[in-house]
Amino acid sequence: MRQRSANPVEMVASGGPAIDQPLLEAALEVEARPQDWAGEFRWLLGHRALLPVAAAPSASLGLPALNAQHATCFPQVSADEDWLASRSMAVVARRLAPLLARGAAVALDLSALTRGGGHEPSPPEHLRLVVRGLEQVLPVALARQGLGVRHLAFSAPAGHPGFAELLRLHRCAALGHPQLLIRLPNALMRTLCTGGADHPAGGDEGLLRLWQGLTGIAHREPGVHLLLQETTRSPCTLAAAERGNAVLPLSLFEARGDSAWLALELRLDRLLARSPATALVELRRLLRATLRLADNLLEQVGWPSPELGQDALVNRRLALHLSGLGDVIDRWGLAPDDFATVRLALRWLRLVRRMLLHESNALARERGPFPGLELQGLRASLGRSFGAEQAGRLLRRAGLRHRHLLVLSPYGVFPAGRPRHPLPAYLHLLPVMRLADSIAMHGDGIARALPVQAFRRLLRLSWAIAYHRP
């Protein structure tokens, strides 16, 4: 694959007509007949429904939003190691350097810090040493390589014994105020949802204090994000399940560690700019062009490591974030808390999902399904059960070009513009998330505009919907 001087994904992020032609050339480079798609891609890029997935604006970061992102786990260590030794921090710096050099958004999961090489979480005093080492040594080590600190996030589960140290790390100016990503364990959410609004089942006051404390911090402090666990699945029914053990720092959902993702935001209010009766044809055209353009860009991204480049080509993971549903509802003059409105929203989102699956299947028939599907082994296995001919039909019908497609966030149901209704009324639109491949927490800046009780209700409803998806 030919290397480019500029990452075409960065071109998407910077926006503006000056970069349309280089991006168009990058998307057309892998086309056998580029003249067939040049007009469609040019029309798509001019439509402005396709956007980069951006972090919340931050003066301390000051970086352009990037679409290419991945999650990585913190190096597995035990409390026996000397984390203040320059050798230990140099190992971490060497691992981060190629990622940050390309401007990628990086999330480090601190769950791997354990006591004495076992499975117990590291005690607070050990984490305090780690935080001190990160604060003091890491910026210096990266500065020696001329990097400075880029878009960095740290993730850990809720209830981590060193949460106070993690919060201090989040406020560390020397590290550029990295994001703090807190994953809400299923056990905690299940207990809260069983016990009712903010009252855990069994009256566990400790869980209640943890819940109120975490939600209070995330509600008032930018850069602290609460995430749900185990909400990522593949739309391809033939693909094996993957365990999410890390977090994507811009999309804000769990993913397999060291997996490569191309993330784009699709604004529904621009996709459905016209009335429901006239939007259907344009919607299909936009989704078809978007999926093909994203598939082509996967071939062109300069990933920070050969392993990530290999994962990108083997699994072809797309994270297409749909947002702007609240703006569509307001434009169409509908009440978000009306049952008929919810049914209409579900119908449109179901249609979007069906179109994406159809176009991914069409690309799989043209170019082949994603290699991670291991087609030969599947064909042999299914052939023994159903016969070769039936197995072939099943693979053609169910095979997809991409391991992942559709991302929805509970915050995507709120209007980006001035709402016509009180914000809590838009919570009635949350059932659309049952159609997502991943439920992300992207765009949670709206959370601070909600009353804190409505914010807590949003989290509980999002978890309940995530775990009752078909």
C-alpha positions in Angstrom: 0.0 0.0 0.0 1.5 3.3 -1.0 2.2 5.7 1.8 0.9 9.3 1.5 2.5 12.4 3.0 -0.8 13.4 4.6 -3.3 11.2 6.3 -6.6 11.5 4.3 -8.5 11.0 7.5 -6.9 14.2 8.9 -8.2 15.9 5.8 -11.7 15.0 6.7 -11.2 16.5 10.1 -9.9 19.8 8.9 -12.9 20.5 6.6 -13.0 23.2 4.0 -13.1 23.1 0.2 -9.3 23.2 -0.1 -9.0 19.6 1.0 -11.9 18.1 -0.9 -9.7 17.2 -3.9 -7.0 15.4 -2.0 -9.6 13.5 0.0 -11.5 12.7 -3.2 -8.3 11.3 -4.8 -7.6 9.2 -1.7 -11.1 7.7 -1.8 -10.9 7.0 -5.5 -7.5 5.4 -5.5 -8.8 1.9 -4.7 -11.6 2.1 -7.2 -11.3 -0.1 -10.3 -13.5 2.4 -12.2 -13.0 5.7 -10.4 -15.0 7.6 -13.0 -18.1 5.8 -11.8 -17.8 7.1 -8.2 -16.1 10.5 -8.6 -19.4 12.3 -8.9 -21.0 10.5 -6.0 -18.1 11.1 -3.7 -17.9 14.8 -4.7 -21.6 15.2 -4.0 -21.3 13.4 -0.6 -18.4 15.6 0.6 -20.3 18.7 -0.5 -23.5 17.6 1.3 -22.0 18.2 4.8 -23.9 15.3 6.4 -20.6 13.5 6.9 -18.4 14.8 9.8 -15.4 13.8 11.8 -16.1 12.4 15.3 -14.7 15.2 17.4 -13.8 15.5 21.0 -15.4 18.2 23.1 -13.6 21.5 22.4 -10.8 22.0 24.8 -8.3 24.9 24.9 -5.8 22.6 26.7 -5.8 20.1 23.8 -6.1 22.4 20.8 -5.9 19.6 18.3 -8.0 18.9 15.2 -10.5 16.0 15.6 -9.3 12.8 14.1 -11.3 9.9 12.8 -8.7 7.2 13.1 -8.7 6.0 16.6 -7.9 3.0 18.7 -7.8 1.8 22.3 -4.9 0.2 24.0 -4.5 -1.5 27.4 -1.9 -0.2 30.0 1.1 -2.5 30.1 0.4 -5.4 32.5 2.3 -4.7 35.7 2.2 -5.6 39.3 2.7 -3.6 42.5 6.2 -5.1 42.8 7.6 -3.0 40.0 9.2 0.4 40.6 7.0 2.7 38.6 9.1 5.8 39.4 12.1 4.3 37.7 12.9 6.1 34.5 13.2 2.7 32.7 9.5 1.9 33.5 8.2 5.2 32.3 10.4 5.0 29.2 8.7 1.7 28.2 5.3 3.5 28.4 6.6 6.5 26.5 8.0 4.3 23.7 4.6 2.6 23.4 2.8 5.9 23.2 5.2 7.8 21.0 4.3 6.3 17.6 0.6 6.8 18.4 0.9 10.4 19.6 3.3 11.3 16.8 0.4 10.8 14.3 -2.0 12.8 16.4 -4.2 9.7 17.2 -6.5 9.8 20.2 -5.3 7.2 22.7 -7.0 5.7 25.7 -5.0 3.8 28.3 -6.9 1.3 30.5 -5.6 1.3 34.1 -7.5 -1.8 35.1 -4.5 -3.9 34.4 -2.7 -2.5 37.4 -2.9 -5.4 39.9 -1.6 -6.2 43.4 1.5 -8.4 43.3 0.9 -9.8 39.9 -2.5 -11.2 40.9 -6.0 -10.1 39.9 -6.9 -7.8 42.7 -7.0 -4.1 41.8 -3.9 -2.1 42.8 -4.2 -0.4 46.2 -4.5 3.4 46.2 -0.9 3.9 47.4 0.4 2.0 44.4 -1.7 4.0 42.0 -0.5 7.2 43.6 3.1 6.2 42.6 1.9 5.4 39.1 0.1 8.8 38.8 3.2 10.6 40.1 5.3 8.9 37.6 3.0 9.7 34.7 2.7 13.3 35.9 6.5 13.8 36.2 8.2 11.5 33.8 5.9 10.9 30.8 5.7 14.6 29.6 9.5 14.8 29.8 10.0 11.6 28.0 7.6 12.5 25.2 9.0 16.1 24.9 12.5 14.6 24.3 11.0 13.0 21.2 9.5 16.4 20.2 5.9 15.2 20.7 4.4 17.0 23.6 1.2 15.5 25.1 -1.6 14.8 22.6 -5.2 13.6 23.0 -4.8 11.2 25.9 -7.4 9.5 28.0 -7.3 7.1 31.0 -10.0 4.5 31.6 -10.9 2.5 34.7 -14.1 0.8 36.1 -16.3 2.6 38.5 -15.4 1.8 42.1 -11.7 1.6 41.4 -9.9 2.0 44.7 -7.7 4.8 43.4 -10.5 7.0 41.9 -9.3 10.1 43.8 -5.9 9.6 42.1 -7.5 9.1 38.7 -9.4 12.3 39.2 -6.2 14.1 40.1 -4.6 12.7 36.9 -7.5 14.0 34.9 -6.8 17.5 36.2 -3.0 17.3 35.5 -2.0 20.2 33.4 1.4 18.6 32.6 -0.4 15.8 30.7 -2.8 18.2 28.9 -5.8 17.5 31.1 -6.5 14.0 29.8 -10.0 12.6 29.7 -11.1 10.3 32.4 -13.3 7.4 31.2 -15.2 5.6 33.9 -17.0 2.4 33.0 -20.2 1.7 34.9 -20.2 -2.1 35.8 -23.2 -4.1 34.8 -23.7 -5.3 38.4 -24.0 -1.7 39.6 -26.5 -0.7 36.9 -28.5 -3.9 37.3 -28.8 -3.2 41.0 -29.8 0.4 40.5 -32.4 -0.5 37.8 -33.9 -3.2 39.9 -34.2 -1.0 42.9 -35.9 1.9 41.1 -34.9 5.5 40.7 -31.6 6.1 42.5 -32.5 3.4 45.1 -30.5 0.2 44.8 -32.1 -3.1 45.4 -31.5 -4.3 48.9 -30.9 -0.7 50.2 -27.1 -0.8 49.7 -26.1 2.7 50.8 -22.5 2.2 49.6 -23.7 1.6 46.1 -26.0 4.6 46.3 -23.2 6.9 47.4 -20.9 5.6 44.6 -23.7 6.2 42.1 -24.5 9.7 43.3 -20.8 10.6 43.5 -19.9 9.4 40.1 -22.9 11.0 38.4 -22.4 14.2 40.3 -18.8 14.5 39.1 -19.6 13.6 35.5 -22.5 16.0 35.4 -20.5 19.0 36.5 -16.9 18.3 35.2 -16.0 18.3 31.5 -13.7 15.6 30.5 -15.1 13.0 32.9 -17.2 10.5 30.9 -19.4 7.6 32.2 -19.6 4.7 29.9 -21.6 1.5 29.8 -19.9 -1.9 29.6 -20.3 -4.7 27.1 -22.5 -2.8 24.6 -20.5 -3.6 21.4 -21.6 -6.4 19.1 -21.1 -7.2 15.4 -23.9 -6.7 12.9 -22.6 -9.7 11.1 -24.5 -12.8 12.5 -21.6 -15.0 11.3 -18.9 -13.2 13.3 -17.6 -14.4 16.6 -18.2 -12.2 19.6 -15.2 -10.1 20.9 -14.6 -9.0 24.4 -14.2 -5.3 24.9 -11.3 -4.7 27.3 -10.5 -1.1 26.4 -12.2 2.2 25.4 -12.2 4.2 22.2 -11.3 7.8 23.4 -13.5 9.8 20.9 -16.4 7.4 20.2 -16.6 6.5 24.0 -17.5 2.8 23.9 -15.8 -0.4 24.8 -13.7 -2.2 22.1 -11.1 -4.9 21.9 -7.7 -3.7 22.9 -5.4 -2.6 20.0 -8.2 -2.7 17.5 -8.3 0.0 14.7 -11.5 1.9 13.9 -12.5 4.5 11.3 -15.2 6.7 12.9 -17.5 9.2 11.1 -20.5 11.1 12.3 -23.7 11.1 10.2 -26.0 14.0 10.9 -29.6 12.8 10.6 -30.9 16.3 10.4 -28.8 16.8 7.2 -29.6 13.3 5.9 -33.3 13.9 6.4 -33.2 17.6 5.5 -36.5 17.4 3.6 -40.0 16.1 4.6 -40.4 12.4 5.3 -42.0 11.9 2.0 -39.1 13.2 -0.1 -36.1 12.1 2.0 -36.0 8.4 1.2 -34.2 8.5 -2.2 -31.5 10.9 -1.0 -31.0 8.9 2.2 -30.2 5.7 0.4 -27.8 7.6 -2.0 -26.0 9.2 1.0 -25.6 6.0 2.9 -24.4 4.1 -0.1 -21.8 6.7 -0.9 -20.7 7.0 2.7 -20.2 3.3 3.2 -18.1 3.0 0.1 -16.1 6.1 0.8 -15.3 4.9 4.3 -14.4 1.4 3.0 -12.0 3.0 0.6 -10.4 5.2 3.2 -9.6 2.2 5.4 -7.1 1.3 2.7 -5.5 4.7 2.9 -5.2 5.5 6.6 -1.6 5.6 7.9 -2.1 3.6 11.1 0.5 4.1 13.9 1.7 0.5 13.9 1.7 -2.5 11.6 -0.5 -4.4 14.0 -3.2 -1.7 13.8 -2.9 -1.6 10.1 -3.4 -5.3 9.9 -6.4 -5.2 12.2 -8.0 -2.4 10.1 -7.7 -4.5 6.9 -8.7 -7.8 8.5 -11.8 -6.6 10.4 -12.7 -3.3 8.5 -14.3 -1.7 11.6 -16.4 1.3 10.9 -18.1 3.4 13.7 -20.8 5.4 11.9 -22.3 7.7 14.6 -25.8 8.8 13.9 -26.8 12.1 15.6 -29.3 14.9 15.2 -32.5 12.9 15.7 -33.9 15.6 18.0 -33.3 18.2 15.4 -35.2 16.1 12.8 -38.1 15.7 15.3 -38.2 19.5 15.9 -38.0 20.3 12.2 -40.9 18.0 11.5 -43.0 19.7 14.2 -43.4 16.5 16.3 -43.6 16.2 20.1 -40.7 13.9 21.3 -42.8 12.5 24.1 -45.6 11.4 21.8 -45.8 7.6 21.2 -46.5 8.1 17.5 -43.2 10.2 17.3 -41.2 7.4 18.9 -42.7 4.8 16.5 -41.8 7.1 13.6 -38.2 7.5 14.9 -37.8 3.7 15.3 -39.1 3.2 11.7 -36.6 5.6 10.3 -33.6 4.3 12.3 -34.6 0.7 11.4 -34.6 1.8 7.8 -31.1 3.4 8.1 -29.8 0.2 9.7 -31.3 -2.0 7.0 -29.8 0.2 4.3 -26.3 0.0 5.9 -26.5 -3.8 6.2 -27.7 -4.0 2.5 -24.8 -1.8 1.3 -22.2 -3.7 3.4 -23.5 -6.9 2.0 -23.3 -5.6 -1.5 -19.7 -4.5 -1.0 -19.0 -8.0 0.4 -20.3 -9.6 -2.8 -18.2 -7.2 -4.9 -15.0 -7.1 -2.9 -15.3 -10.0 -0.4 -16.4 -10.0 3.2 -14.0 -8.8 5.9 -11.1 -11.4 6.1 -11.6 -11.9 9.9 -14.8 -13.7 9.0 -12.6 -16.7 7.9 -14.8 -17.6 5.0 -13.2 -20.9 4.1 -13.6 -22.3 7.5 -17.2 -21.1 7.8 -18.1 -22.5 4.4 -16.7 -25.9 5.3 -18.4 -25.9 8.7 -21.8 -24.9 7.3 -21.4 -27.2 4.4 -21.3 -30.2 6.7 -24.6 -29.2 8.3 -26.6 -27.7 5.4 -24.8 -28.8 2.2 -22.5 -26.8 0.0 -25.1 -25.0 -2.0 -27.2 -23.9 1.0 -24.0 -22.9 2.8 -23.0 -20.7 -0.1 -26.4 -19.0 -0.2 -26.2 -18.3 3.5 -22.8 -16.8 3.3 -23.8 -14.6 0.4 -26.9 -13.4 2.2 -25.3 -12.9 5.7 -21.7 -11.9 4.9 -20.8 -8.3 5.4 -17.8 -6.2 4.3 -17.4 -4.7 7.8 -17.2 -6.2 11.3 -18.9 -3.1 12.8 -21.2 -0.4 11.5 -23.8 1.6 13.5 -23.2 3.6 16.7 -25.9 5.4 18.6 -25.5 7.6 21.7 -28.2 8.6 24.1 -27.0 12.1 23.7 -27.7 11.9 20.0 -31.5 12.1 20.5 -31.2 15.7 21.8 -31.3 18.7 19.4 -28.0 20.4 18.7 -29.8 23.7 18.1 -32.4 25.4 20.3 -34.9 22.7 21.5 -38.6 23.3 21.1 -39.4 21.2 24.1 -37.9 20.8 27.6 -34.8 18.6 27.3 -36.1 15.7 29.5 -38.9 15.2 27.0 -36.4 13.9 24.4 -35.5 11.0 26.7 -38.6 9.3 25.2 -36.6 8.9 22.0 -34.0 6.6 23.7 -35.6 3.3 22.5 -34.0 4.0 19.0 -30.7 2.8 20.6 -31.8 -0.8 20.5 -30.9 -0.7 16.8 -27.3 0.1 17.4 -24.3 -2.2 17.1 -22.6 -0.1 19.8 -24.2 2.2 22.4 -21.6 5.0 22.9 -21.6 8.0 25.2 -20.2 10.4 22.5 -21.5 13.9 22.7 -22.2 14.0 26.4 -21.6 17.8 26.6 -25.4 18.0 26.6 -25.4 16.3 30.0 -24.6 19.5 31.9 -27.7 21.1 30.4 -29.9 18.4 31.9 -31.0 18.4 35.5 -28.9 16.0 37.4 -31.8 13.7 38.1 -32.6 13.6 34.3 -29.0 12.8 33.7 -29.1 9.8 36.1 -32.4 8.7 34.5 -30.7 8.8 31.0 -27.9 6.5 32.2 -30.3 4.0 33.8 -32.6 3.9 30.7 -29.6 3.6 28.4 -28.3 0.6 30.3 -31.7 -1.1 30.3 -32.1 -0.6 26.6 -28.6 -1.9 25.9 -29.3 -5.1 27.7 -32.7 -5.7 26.1 -31.6 -5.4 22.5 -32.8 -8.1 20.2 
